[in-house]
Amino acid sequence: MNSYAGGLVGNNSSTIENCYARSSILHKTGAFPDYFGGLAGEQSSAGSMVNCYSSGVVQQDLDNRGGLIGGAG
């Protein structure tokens, strides 16, 4: 089972509008979660983000990371 972390939400499957996140997400190898993003760890195909931005650092030793969204499904 995958796990998600984001500056705003872990997993988004709805509509989020007019948002921002000012956070830093730092990850070490071997720790959870699997997907990292400045706004959302994962954005499902049912969700959307409109007029949103992120500032901060997203740092991870693995793949599945993004300044806005770590993974899309």
N, C-alpha and C positions, 0 to 999 in steps of 0.2 A: 504494500500500500504506500502510495506517495504522500508526502507532506509538503506544505507550502508556507512561505513567509513573505510578507510584503509590508512596505511602509504604511500602507492604508488597509489592505485586506490580504488574507492568505489565498483565498480562491474566490473569484468573482464569476457569478452566473446571472447577474442582473444588470441594470443600468445604473451607472454612477456618473454624475454630472458635476461640473464646476468644483473640482477637488484639487488638492495638492498634498504632498507629503514631504516633510523635511526630516529625514531620518537617515541613519547609516545602518547598513545591514552587513555584518561581518560573520563569516562562517569558517569553521575549521574542518578539515577532512575527517570523515568518520562521524560527524555529528548530524543531527536532523536539523532542518528539513531538506528535502530534495530539490525544490525549486525556489528561487529567490528573485524578487523584483522590487524596484524602488516604489512602485504603486501596488502591484499585485504579484504574488508568487505564481499564480496561474490564472489565465483568462479563458473561460470556457467559450465555446462557439455560441452559446445562448446569451453571453454577457456583452456589455459595451461600456466604454469609457469615453466621455465627451468633455472637451475643454478641461483636461486634467494635466498636471505636470508633477515632476518629482525633482527634488534637489537633495543631494547627499551622495554618499558612497555606497556602492553595492560591491562587496568583495567576497569572492568564494574561490576555493581551490579547484572546484569541479566545473562541469558544464551546467546548463539550465539556469543561467542568471541573466538579468537584463536591467538596464537603467530604469525601464518602465515596467516590463512584464517578464517574468522568468520563463514561462512556458505558455503556449496557446493550445487549446484543444478543441 
